[in-house]
Amino acid sequence: MLDIADALHRWIEEGRAFAVATVVTVGGSAPRAPGAALAVDSEGTAIGSVSGGCVEGAVYDLCVQALQDGQVVRERFGYSDEDAFAVGLTCGGELEVLVTPLGAEAPGRQVFAAALSAAASGGTAAIARVATGPAELLGRVVLVRPDGSYEGSLDAHPDLDRTVVGETRAMLDAGRTGEFTVSESGSRCGEPLTLFVESSVPPPRMIVFGAIDFAAALVRAGKFLGYHVTVCDARPVFATRARFPGADDIVVDWPHRYLRDTATDGRTVLCVLTHDAKFDIPLLEVALRLPVAFVGAMGSRRTHEDRNRRLREVGVTREELARLHSPIGLDLGARTPEETALSIAAEIVATRRGGTGAPLTGAAMPIHHEAGSPESGGSHAAA
């Protein structure tokens, strides 16, 4: 739902009644991840998507019905072997959607409004909805902020609210979207209750070191992937807005000094394109000791070997060196800056999602799969 927060926030402000269908689980080659949403207002206007087209019509009808009867519905869609054109995912996957009606007087509308406002403004918050459980709790919602404060209640038991807020806050800290299960009493040992959490977090950072032509192309690729992109170079004549109009930030500073002082997290991507030892070595000495998602460095194989030798000489360990993607990028035969940026972006995605970079043609591996790390979880920003 938060993936269409801008539009839904406008609908809320305009006082529209609408129903929103949100993907809560996926399996196989389902085309959209949890959190993808389709919304329909009382005039029949639709925004968003849950399946890339496979089951949109059926989900649209569920939203219309939910607006009419005010009932929260959870529905599963899977592949139809008998008729590939019947309602189902012809790609062979399966998904479940949670349909929530939000009429003008709907319970929890104000909590949804606060969540949509936070997501639309780039804020950090998570919304948890009861997806399976007793009928009287289905669709109840709680909004949780990073400091642990929250809005809304499941109106069942104080222990349950505390448990839900704690679990949701943990998922928000990791930027994750997905489900968790608790007992109705909140003790995790009684009747199970499933909640679906959507996390809205700021876009992950991509920091590109080295204001060269290849960096300009990589900035465009990073923005396309949803990153907040910073270009950093110690040379003011190169690090200019005219050369990098698409960058969110342009920093003139020594790369290692800037990286040491700036904020990074487990989703941050660092791309070192300077291939100059006086910049690379102190920068990578800092970078390889940070808990970031990706550290890559450009250069020939000779440059790579010389760089590794220099890094070992300054005390970088074998385990730390193993985190370095160098030479950066996948083997696409890239020549131009744009092709090189594509190869770097492809390696970043493969690392994040657990892909191999191998062609899918003739391969038996799943098309959609996730790396087993917190930063690979879904989020509003980078999904």
PyMOL commands that set and color helices and strands:
alter all, ss='L'
color gray80, all
select helices_A, chain A and resi 2-13+56-69+109-120+158-173+213-224+255-261+277-287+301-313+318-321+337-353+374-376
alter helices_A, ss='H'
color red, helices_A
select strands_A, chain A and resi 18-27+37-41+46-48+73-77+94-102+125-132+141-144+150-152+178-183+192-200+205-209+228-233+249-252+269-272+294-297+324-325
alter strands_A, ss='S'
color yellow, strands_A
deselect
rebuild
show_as cartoon
